[in-house]
Amino acid sequence: MLERVKRGELRKRSKIEQLEKNYNVRRKGINTVIEELKQRILAKAAKIKRYEQRIIQYKQNIMFK
């Protein structure tokens, strides 16, 4: 949604105001907020990957026993 605001594709004023309120776009700047959100997504993806690898490791250890 922020990418669409940046490109000028999003026209609904209420949606834009909601995004500004949730992410402090005016204070931080839209590029900074977009980058922060991308980093959060990457961090969550890495956490899920570690979790899945741990489960596979536990299953393999049980099978080895």
N, C-alpha and C positions, 0 to 999 in steps of 0.2 A: 504494500500500500504506500509506503514511504517512497519507493522508487517511482510509483505512478505520480505521486505529488511532485516529486522532483522534475519529472518529465512534463508535467502540466496536464496529465491525462485525467486526473481525478478532479471533478468539479463540485462534488457535494461539500458545501461549507461545513456542515455538521460533522462529517467524517474527518475532515482536515482538522477541525478544532479538537476533536476527540484524540487524534494522533498527537497533536501538539501538547495537549494536557497530559497524556500518558507518558510521553517520552521527553518532555521539556525541549522540544525542537527549537523554539525561539532562543533559548539560552545556550544550548549546545551547538546548534547548527545541524542541518539535515544530513550532511555527509558524515558527521561524527556519529550521529544516532544510527544511521544505516550501518556503519562499520561496527559499532558496538553490538548491534543485533546479529550481524553475520558472525561475529566472534562467539556470541552466546550459543548460536546454533552449532557451530563447530565444536564448542566445548561439550554440549549435550550429546552430540553424535559420538565424540570420543568416549564419553562416560558410558554410553550404551554399548559401544564396541568392547570396552574393557569388561563390562558386566557379562556380555555374551561369551567372551573368551574365558572368563573365570568359570562359567557354568560348563563349558566344554571341557575345561581342565578337570573339574570335579568329576564329571561323568567318565572321563578317561581313567582317572585314578581308581574309581570304583570298579570299572571293567578290568583293570590290571590286577586288582586284588583277587 
